[in-house]
Each structure stands twice: as structure tokens, then as C-alpha cells.
Amino acid sequence: MIEAINKYLEKYGFEHFEPKAVLFDMDGVLYDSMPNHAIAWQRAMSDFSICMTEADAYATEGARGIDTIQNMVKKQKGTLITLDEAQKMYDVKTRYFHEMSTPRIFDGVQEVMQLLRARDITIGVVTGSGQRPLIDRLMKDFGQFIKEEHIVTAYDVTRGKPAPDPYLMGLQKCGNLQPWEGVVVENAPLGVRAGVAARIFTIAVNSGPLPDSVLIDAGADIVLSRMTELLGILR
């Protein structure tokens, strides 16, 4: 961990690493929800004659849903659909997702948040989702640790992950912080790229089927296999 921090400081020329906020992605980091998302994506896109594989769902995880849809349609059909058209398709995917069982919270998440709160470190969530039911569940499950004003959704930015905008907004919402005052916890390559683009120390938790090399190539400062490993580091 110390070696990774020193490399991070050297890379950006920062003098200090003083975390005041930890910014968590939601799906695949806090919740074991990506298998459900992958199934919902495949079903919904099939309805519109778009082929989307499980690997595609994991590779594009973290991006705004409408951006993913526009890119998939353009790639396979050669046309750029409107945001309204993409939103209608995304609504179908959302409906399929909410018809499925509620994903569990990953082991170690509650304990990590308890430790952060005890150390007076602000907890933020940066998600590519804008679905109100998911935000409501965040507050139900983690309301003792998270304030809603510290949540960044797809509606807070015009450029989603892998652009740095979502995590820069997270720093702003958590107290107008500088990059060296934050930590990103991600599971997806697009999210890792977003954290790195924002020049924030980025931890990847590889909770899915992608090889570690994909997250390393995306720029992750550290790659862990589960949230309980992060708990061990914090202790």
C-alpha cells in the first residue's frame, strides 16, 4: 500500500496524500448486482435486435446507460439514436432489472464504512445510474454513513465514466476537495479510468469475471479481489 501511494504521489507531483473522502462506485462494489445487470442488459438489448454479451455488460459497467446504448446501436447498426430513444431502451433494461431479486450487500462493506466514519472520513457514492429506487435503497442500507448530497448520479454530469467528471463532482460534493484528498473504490475498467483521469488514488475491487490485467491496464493503483481485503488494509 505504501509503495502504491508513493508511486501515485510521484506520478502527479503531489506532496501529500491526505484522504478526507472515499468515493465508492455502487454496482459491483457495494452490491453484488452486476450479474443481474448483465442479464437485464442482454434481455433488453435483444428486444431491440442489439447483441450485448455478458462481457459487454461488465466492460461498459459504470457508464451512463444512455451512453452505452447509443454506442452499442451506433456500432451495430451504424446510426446515432437520440437521447430520448436511448432513454426508452434504458427504461426497458431498468424494468427487467427491478423484476429480479434484490442484490446482496458485499461482505465487508458495512465494516469498511464503520471504520471510515470512526475516522471522520466522508463517504460518497459515484454511480452511472440515475434510478431513484436504487438511490432510495442506498439511503435505506447506508443512511447512517452516507448523506444523499454526497451521491453523484448520471443526472449530475453530462459526461459519464470514463470521463473524470463524475469523480470530480464527487470531490466537489464531499467538500470541494483536491484529488489527493480522495480515494476511489471501483470494480469496472471505465470507472477506474474515470478515477485515474480525475487524478484520484484509485483502488479496484475485482468482483467480476474480468481479469485483473484489465483493471491494471485501466490504471488502478491497487487491485483487490474483495471488499474484505480493503477492510484489512484499513485496519
C-alpha positions in Angstrom: 0.0 0.0 0.0 2.8 2.4 0.9 4.6 1.7 -2.3 1.4 2.3 -4.3 0.8 5.6 -2.6 4.4 6.7 -3.2 4.1 5.9 -6.9 0.8 7.8 -7.0 2.4 10.9 -5.4 5.4 10.8 -7.8 3.2 10.3 -10.8 1.2 13.5 -10.3 3.8 15.5 -8.3 1.6 15.8 -5.3 3.3 16.4 -1.9 0.7 14.8 0.3 -1.9 12.1 0.3 -4.5 13.0 2.9 -7.8 11.2 2.3 -10.8 13.1 3.6 -13.3 11.3 1.4 -13.7 7.8 -0.1 -15.9 7.7 -3.2 -17.4 4.3 -3.9 -19.0 3.0 -7.1 -22.3 1.3 -6.4 -22.9 -1.8 -8.6 -20.2 -4.4 -8.2 -18.6 -2.5 -5.2 -21.3 -2.1 -2.6 -23.8 -4.5 -4.1 -23.4 -7.9 -5.8 -25.7 -6.6 -8.5 -23.7 -6.9 -11.7 -24.9 -10.5 -12.6 -28.5 -9.1 -12.5 -27.5 -6.0 -14.6 -25.8 -8.2 -17.2 -28.9 -10.4 -17.6 -31.2 -7.3 -17.8 -28.9 -5.7 -20.4 -28.9 -8.7 -22.6 -32.7 -9.2 -22.4 -33.4 -5.5 -23.1 -31.0 -5.1 -26.0 -32.2 -8.3 -27.5 -35.7 -6.8 -27.6 -34.3 -4.1 -29.9 -32.2 -6.5 -32.0 -29.0 -5.4 -30.4 -26.5 -8.1 -29.4 -25.0 -7.4 -25.9 -23.0 -10.1 -24.2 -22.2 -10.6 -20.5 -18.7 -9.4 -21.2 -20.1 -6.3 -22.9 -22.1 -5.5 -19.8 -19.1 -5.8 -17.5 -16.8 -3.9 -19.9 -19.3 -0.9 -20.1 -20.3 -1.0 -16.4 -20.2 2.4 -14.8 -21.0 4.4 -17.9 -24.3 6.2 -18.2 -26.9 3.7 -19.5 -28.0 6.0 -22.4 -24.3 6.4 -23.4 -23.8 2.6 -23.5 -27.0 2.2 -25.6 -26.0 4.9 -28.1 -22.6 3.4 -28.5 -24.0 -0.1 -29.0 -26.6 0.9 -31.5 -24.0 3.0 -33.5 -21.5 0.2 -33.5 -24.0 -2.5 -34.7 -26.5 -0.5 -36.8 -24.4 2.5 -37.9 -26.9 5.0 -36.7 -26.8 7.5 -33.8 -30.1 7.4 -32.0 -31.4 10.4 -29.9 -31.1 10.6 -26.1 -34.9 10.1 -25.9 -34.7 6.9 -28.0 -31.8 5.7 -25.8 -33.8 6.5 -22.6 -36.8 4.5 -23.8 -34.5 1.5 -24.4 -32.8 2.1 -21.0 -36.3 2.1 -19.3 -36.8 -1.4 -20.6 -33.5 -2.5 -19.2 -34.4 -0.9 -15.8 -37.8 -2.7 -15.7 -36.1 -6.0 -16.3 -33.5 -5.3 -13.6 -36.2 -4.4 -11.0 -38.2 -7.6 -11.7 -35.2 -9.6 -10.4 -34.3 -10.4 -6.9 -32.7 -7.8 -4.7 -28.8 -8.0 -4.8 -27.0 -8.6 -1.6 -24.5 -6.2 0.0 -21.0 -7.4 -0.3 -19.3 -8.8 2.8 -17.1 -6.2 4.4 -18.9 -3.1 3.1 -20.7 -2.2 6.3 -17.5 -2.7 8.3 -15.5 -0.5 5.9 -18.0 2.3 6.3 -18.0 2.0 10.0 -14.2 2.4 10.1 -14.3 5.4 7.8 -17.0 7.1 9.8 -15.0 6.5 13.0 -12.0 8.3 11.3 -14.2 11.2 10.3 -13.8 10.4 6.6 -16.6 11.4 4.3 -18.3 8.6 2.3 -19.6 9.4 -1.2 -21.1 7.2 -3.9 -20.5 7.8 -7.6 -22.7 5.8 -9.9 -23.6 5.9 -13.5 -27.2 5.1 -12.5 -29.9 7.6 -12.1 -32.7 5.3 -11.0 -34.5 6.6 -8.0 -35.2 3.2 -6.4 -31.5 2.4 -6.3 -30.7 5.7 -4.6 -33.5 5.1 -2.1 -32.0 1.7 -1.4 -28.6 3.3 -0.9 -30.1 5.5 1.8 -32.0 2.7 3.4 -28.9 0.4 3.6 -26.2 3.0 4.3 -28.1 6.1 5.5 -26.2 6.0 8.8 -22.9 6.5 6.8 -23.9 8.4 3.7 -25.7 11.8 3.1 -27.7 12.0 -0.1 -25.9 15.2 -1.1 -22.7 13.1 -1.3 -24.2 10.9 -4.0 -23.3 11.5 -7.7 -25.7 10.0 -10.3 -26.0 10.1 -14.0 -28.0 13.2 -13.8 -25.3 15.2 -12.1 -22.9 15.2 -15.1 -23.2 15.5 -18.9 -20.1 13.2 -19.4 -20.2 9.9 -17.6 -17.4 7.5 -16.8 -14.7 7.1 -18.2 -14.5 10.9 -18.2 -13.3 12.3 -14.9 -16.4 14.4 -14.4 -18.3 12.0 -12.1 -15.4 11.7 -9.6 -14.6 15.4 -9.8 -18.2 16.1 -8.9 -17.8 13.6 -6.1 -14.9 15.6 -4.7 -16.9 18.8 -5.0 -19.9 17.4 -3.3 -17.8 16.0 -0.4 -16.3 19.4 0.4 -14.6 20.9 -2.6 -11.7 18.5 -2.1 -8.5 18.2 -4.1 -7.6 14.9 -5.9 -5.0 13.9 -3.2 -7.7 14.2 -0.6 -9.9 11.5 -2.1 -9.9 7.7 -2.7 -11.9 6.0 -5.4 -13.1 2.4 -5.0 -14.2 0.9 -8.3 -14.7 -2.5 -9.9 -15.0 -1.7 -13.6 -12.4 -0.5 -16.1 -14.4 2.5 -17.2 -14.8 3.6 -13.6 -11.1 3.0 -12.9 -10.3 5.2 -15.9 -12.6 7.9 -14.6 -10.9 7.9 -11.2 -7.5 8.0 -12.7 -8.5 10.7 -15.1 -9.6 12.7 -12.1 -6.1 12.1 -10.6 -7.5 10.4 -7.5 -5.9 7.4 -5.9 -8.0 4.5 -7.3 -8.5 1.1 -5.8 -10.1 -1.6 -7.9 -12.0 -4.4 -6.3 -12.3 -7.1 -8.9 -15.7 -8.6 -8.0 -16.5 -9.7 -11.6 -15.2 -12.1 -14.3 -12.7 -9.7 -15.9 -9.0 -10.5 -15.4 -7.0 -8.3 -13.1 -4.9 -7.2 -16.1 -7.9 -5.2 -17.5 -8.1 -3.1 -14.3 -4.4 -2.7 -14.1 -4.3 -1.5 -17.7 -7.1 0.9 -16.9 -4.7 2.5 -14.4 -5.7 1.1 -11.0 -3.2 2.0 -8.2 -4.2 -1.2 -6.4 -6.2 -4.3 -7.4 -8.0 -6.3 -4.7 -10.2 -9.3 -5.0 -12.9 -8.5 -2.5 -14.1 -5.7 -0.1 -12.9 -7.6 2.9 -9.3 -7.1 1.7 -9.9 -3.3 1.8 -11.2 -3.8 5.3 -7.9 -5.5 6.2 -5.9 -2.6 4.7 -7.9 0.0 6.7 -7.4 -1.9 9.9 
